[in-house]
Amino acid sequence: MPRLEDFLHLQEHEFLRQALQRHDFQINITADALGISRKSLWERMKRLAMG
């Protein structure tokens, strides 16, 4: 059974990937749609090894 931390990591990664794809990988628009700052999105992407 996977650890909760690993599961949440994968879920967040997939959620952000889908959001970015939905908004043509435009960081500002994606961040606005998610209700977070551009910086916060970049930090999450970096933590999740997405960029």
ZIKA-V353732 format. One record per residue. PHI is phi in degrees with one decimal (999 if undefined). OMEGA is omega in whole degrees, 0 to 359 (999 if undefined). NEAR is the number of other ideal C-beta (glycine too) atoms within 10 Angstrom. Layout:
phi={PHI,PHI}
omega={OMEGA,OMEGA}
near={NEAR,NEAR}
This chain:
phi={999,-70.3,-69.6,-58.0,-59.3,-65.8,-61.1,-63.7,-59.0,-64.9,-65.5,-65.0,-58.6,-66.3,-59.9,-68.5,-59.8,-65.2,-63.4,-62.9,-62.8,-59.8,-109.7,53.3,58.5,-89.4,-60.1,-61.3,-67.3,-63.7,-60.2,-59.9,-63.9,-84.8,75.6,-127.7,-76.9,-57.9,-61.8,-62.1,-63.1,-60.1,-64.0,-66.2,-62.2,-65.6,-61.1,-90.5,57.4,-103.7,-143.2}
omega={180,176,180,180,179,179,181,177,180,180,179,179,181,178,180,178,179,179,179,180,181,182,176,177,176,187,183,182,179,179,178,181,180,180,178,180,176,180,180,178,178,180,178,179,180,180,181,180,181,187,999}
near={5,9,8,8,8,10,11,11,15,12,10,14,16,11,13,17,14,10,16,21,10,12,16,8,11,12,15,11,15,20,20,14,14,16,7,13,12,13,10,12,22,14,12,18,17,10,11,16,8,14,10}
